[in-house]
Amino acid sequence: MTLALSLWYCEKPEEETVANSESLNTLSDLTIGSGTTGAVSEYFYNFDNDLDAEFYLFSQSKFSYSYDKYLTTLSEEPPKMTLKSFPDYLVAITPNSSELLARYPIDSLSVQDIRTDSVTLTSTQFKNVESIEWDLDAEPSFQRYKPNNSDWQQADTTITYIDTVEISAYYAVIDTPLIEAGIMFVDSSEWRDTSYAFVNETPLSFSNAFVFIKKQISADSLFYRVNTDCNDNNAWDVGETQNYDYNNDGDLTDVVLEYEDKNNNGQYDTSADSVIFDYNNDGEIGLAFEFTDRGNSLWDPEEAYYDVDSDGAYTLSEPYQDRNCNDVWDGAEDYTDANANGIYDEGEVFVDRGNGLYDVLEVFTWVHADEDSTKGLFEVDEVPNNLIVDWANFDSPDVKMEINLNDDITDRHGNIFSNLIEEVSFTDVKQAQVDDIDSLVTLYTHDVVANIADGVNPEDYYIAKSEWTREMPGTGEIVRGYRYHLYREDGDIIELVYPGYFLMPGYYYNENQVANGFWHKTELEEEILLYTYNGELRDGERVEWTDTDTTGIAIYTIEKSYQVDNYSSGISVAAGIGNRGWVQNDSIFCVRDSSYFGSTGEFEISDCPGLDTTYYDCFRITSEITTTMLGSGVEFGQRVITYLVKGQGVVKEEVYIRWTEHPYFTDGYEGLIDENGQVWIGLSRIELSAFNEGSSGGLFRQLTRPVEMIDMDRFDAVPDFNFDPFKPAKSAGIQTIELNY
């Protein structure tokens, strides 16, 4: 039996953080700004109490929409984001906590499943040659036969099979422990399932033989033959006989003039030309051949050609069959028509046309591989430019400009070639193997939220959870997202986060992958969310600092700025304060516009639109982070503007981003331009919809015993949490940066 289990993980890059400078910090000043202050515990959230806050979420494409515009344009409220205190418990992993790992069977989910499955086998593709046609449209030197092919031919078959699988299920608090030391947060409201497939070592094998009838060029391949029987005698000849080197040039391949052609007319004139020497002693002054020009001792008709212009005569560039290898068209050999019958008769005298060149040993290839093999005087080229001529009617040869299935031809010497395009039967065998699954085991466990290194007091941290839904671009699919928030108050509001940095261009390829362009460290680190002066928010507070983080991916420079401003002019949001409507005669009427909404059987008062509420006791927090990748010089900016109201927490928050080299917008893009001329894109905005808070006495303070942090002795594996539903995320205030929508 083989256990099939896949684990995905990322190695942690080496890193080093170095603080470089601190350009501005008012936290040491006794008085600043207008003097307006407020306890951060009253303006942010008191996590000793049960929290249930609800926000309207405006995504990037709707960032500039007001609540009213969203209602009137889309006839519905914006989607929601909720923020709730974590309703679960803190779990310490110790050597004695085996009960957390104990697996308990779920009998109702354990069955024997007889599964019907299938595998599809597909044959190799091919095309039939329906016909072959001479390409007259090409330049003469590039004319050749081209095939007229069918569409792709292919077949497939589906084989159905039955596989018996034993299915069992178990549950446990957690799976294998995930940390060597410290503590772990577990969310009992979230479940994850991990399935293990036990596979037989011998797979199931399937095969099928596909039988086809294929149309193809025959094995003779006449179209690709290059004629080397240049004397056209249908026999293989040795090289021509060499006579004498008359001009003493070291070879015997020349035709030598025996006279001086003074008037350049190509013939001997007794009155004008001077005799040089009768080299061959034939008693005639003319040409002397250093070799014997071999002919075929047959009368040759004119070379067959295709009469393109139908004028009855060969015209230059018309396709022809070159039988004597001289690369020019030749007419019929001259003869004496003794019988005056207009045709050549046996015994009549004719001039046997040679090629006037020295011919070396003729090349031959085998036409057939059987016992009756015959020699064919040709070479095989890669280009099908051998013009096919059917000499079945010797007096009127048929130049084949098109050849179809089962066409036969007879060559000039009476050889018959059958089925130039033939049909053949062939078998294509395909095989496939699939896993033979013997059993499936599914383990249900709680989601692990995060781990905290040994040495950090867990009672100092509170847990909250934000959840939201959004529509995927292009598909319209509604997806759910969530993130866990780990806070503690120590004068400042401190958050545990997985620091994340962007990757350089090239690590992602399109807009939907940009979210993967951020990588995250694998250990939680503390980050100050809200700076205070002894727990007090102060109007005019300013904090700026810069540091450098050397990681295994790149070196990053991080510039941060933080400012607090009293916002006494008031901030308005569509919060659900008080009743949104009333019931009258079993119908619901909404306060916002006093309109009829629907019957009580179909709707509730909470379905009414929110009411405009203006808050005046407010602080505006502006946090800005600019991360620069050294070397590439690429900058990513993140700006979060948060409005805090006493007793209500966050009532509005805006997230902006900017790039110096945007990963998927190559052109300029519109947005908020700051005093430095930098363009900020509105990514997401939330506005308070409803807020409820009840006293609970504190989650951790209700624990019956303090949590012990015990080092673990051994673990078989330590995954990096990437298979867990909790995923490191780029935090921005209480929101989460999602760049892929």
C-alpha positions, 0 to 999 in steps of 0.5 A: 500500500502507498500513502498519497499525501502532498505537502506544500511549503515555502522556505523562510528567507534569511532576514535582518532588520536594521533601523537607519534613522528616525526623522520625526517623533513627537511622542517625547513632547509633553504638549502638541497640536490643539491639546485634544486627547482621548484614551485609545481604549475608548476610541479603539476596541475594548476586547475585554467585551464581546464585539460585533461590528458590521461595515459596508465594503466598497471595493476598488471599482466602487471606491468613489461610490457613496452609500446612496449612489450604490443603492440607486445604481445597483438597487442593493446595499454594498457587501458587508465586512464584519469584525467580531471578537474571537469566540474560541479558546487558546490551546497550549501544545505540551508533551502531555496534550495527546488528547488534542491529537486523538482521532475519533471515528465518525461512523456515519461517514465510514462506508464502503463505496463502489465507485464507477469511474472512467478513463478516456483514451485518445488516438494520435492525430493524422490527416488524409491526403485527398489529392495532390495538385501542382502549384501553378500560382508559385514562382516557376522555380518554386512550383511543386506538388502540394497536398490537399489534406483532410481535417484532422482525423482522430478517435477516442473511447471511454472505458468505464470501470468499477473501483471499490473504496473503503471510506472512513472519517475521523475528527480531532482538535488538531492534526499533527502539532505545528510548532516546537515551542510556544502556543497556538490559537485554534478556532473551533468555529472553523473546520478543515478536512485533510484526505489521505488516499491509500493507493495499491502499488499496482495501478489499473491498466487500460488499452485500446487499438484504434484501426484507421484507413489512411490515405497517403502518398504511396511508397514509390513517392514519384513526386520526390524523385530527381531524374539521374538517367540523363540519357533516358535509356532506362538503364544504369550506365557507367561513366562516359569514356574519356578520350584525350586531353586536347587542351592539356588542362588536366581534365578530359571533360571539355569540348575543344574548338579546332579553329579560331572563330574570328567572327564569333558566329559559332561555326567554322568559316573557311574564308574567315577562320584559321585552322588550329589543329584537327585534334581528333583526326576526323578530317573535319575542322569543328569540335573535338570531344575529350569524351564520348557523349553518350546517348540512348540510341532511341528517338526521343519525342519532345519533353512533356510539358503543361501548356499553361496558355494553351497555345500549342507550343512550349513557353518559357516557365511552363512546367515540363519533365526534364528527361536529359538533366540539362535544366532546359526544355528540349523538343523532339530529336530530328529524324529522316521521315523515309516513309513520309508518314509524319511519325518515326518508323523503325530504321529511320535515321535520327540524330540521337540527342546527347547532353553535350556534358561529361556524365559521371557514374549514374546514381541508382536507388532501390525502388522495391525491397522484394526479390524482384527489385529493380534499379531506379535511376533517380535520387529522392529530394525533400521537395515534391517538384518532379512533374508526373507524366502519364505516357500510357498514350505515347503520342499524347502524354498526359501531364498530371497537374492533379492526382487523386486517390488510386490514380495510376501512371505509365512512364515513358519506358512502359513501367506502370506505377499504381495508386500514387495516392493509396489507402492503407490500414493501420492500428494505433494502440494507446494505453493509460494507467490510473491509481487503484485506490484502496481506501480514503481517510478524511480527518476533520480538525479545527483551524489553526489561527497562528502560533506565537514564539515561546516567551510571549505572554499569551494573556496580553493578546486578544483575538478578533476575526474579520469576514467579508464576501466579494465578487470575483472579476470576470466570473461573478463568483462570490467568494468569502474571505477572512483574517484573524487579528491578534491585538494587545494593548500596552499603551500603544495598540500592538498587532501580531502580523506576518510581515509581507513584501512585494516580489519584483516584476516577473514573479507574477504574470497577470492582474489575477496573480498580483496577490501572489506577488507578495511573500510573507515571513513565516513567524509573527512579529509585533507591529504598532497599529496605533501610537499613543502617549501613555495610552492617549491619542493626541491631536498633532501626533507625528511619528516617522522612521525608516529601516532596512530589511535584508531578506533572502528575496531582496533588500527592502527599505521601509519608510513609515509615517503616522499622524493623528488629527482631531476630526471635530468637523464630524464624519457621516456614515450610513450606520444602523443606529436605532431602528431602521424601520417600523411594522405597520399592518404586517408590512415593513416601512423604512425610516431612511425614506419612509418607503414601503419595503415588503411584508414581514413574512419576507423581510425584516427591519434590518433589511432596510437601508442604513441611516445617515449618522454623523459623529463629532468626537473623532480622531483621524489616523493616517498611516503610510508605508513606502517599501522600496526594493533596492536594486530594482528601485520599485516602490510600493506605497500603502496609505490607510486613513482611519476614523475612530469615534469614542465608544464606536471604534472604527467608523470609516477607513480608506485604503490607498496604494501606489506603485512606481512600476505598476505590476499590471497597468502599463499606462498612467492611471487615475487616483488621488494625487498628493503633495509630492505628485504621487498618484494613490489608487483607492483600493477599498473603503469601509463604513460602519453599518452596525455596532454592538458590544457586550461585556464578557469580563475578558476572554483570556481572564475567564480561563480556569488556569494560566496557559503553560508554554512548554517546549515540545520534544520532537515532531515528525514534520513542521509545515509552514502553515501554507496548507492551513486555511489561515493565510498570511495577509497584507494588513491595512488597518483592520482591512486586508489588502487584496490586489487581485480584484 
